[in-house]
Amino acid sequence: MADLVVLGFSDKEKAEGVLRLAKDLSRQELLDLEDSAIAWRTMDGKLHTHQTFNTTAAGAAGGALWGSLFGLLFLMPVFGAAVGAATGALAGKLSDIGINDAFVKETAATLEPGRAAVFALVRRSTPDRVREALRPFNPTVIRTSLTKDREDELVSALHGA
């Protein structure tokens, strides 16, 4: 089961830096995210959100693969891939997996102007290494699905206590 962690940052650049760090940690097999998103509020108060996992592209890729396999059975792999990709893309666009969009918007609405948040749905991680990598960004824990003890441990670790 994945754990949800929402971290707040003083600005959008730090939040984007954390998303880049997450990709790097993923390549090192230290962090496995199921989904992630970023939200920020501009100084004029406008709220922006961006989901980093593209369900349409993932659906199209999966659909093309399955369509090709079924197309091979009927000796029409190109047609099967095209139909599979189209069907998969539509299914991906209509599905909402990972972090709930309404939750992202609701939580992001609490951000002060100029601030940002990163939403991460973590499948697995190497907690001590990830916390150490995050510490220079000075995040604040906004919300988690962790137990109270684990959340307190996270807060302490991120603030160098």
Helices and strands as residue ranges (DSSP letters): E 3-9, H 12-27, E 31-41, E 47-51, H 55-73, H 77-94, H 101-108, E 116-125, H 127-134, G 135-137, E 140-144, H 148-158
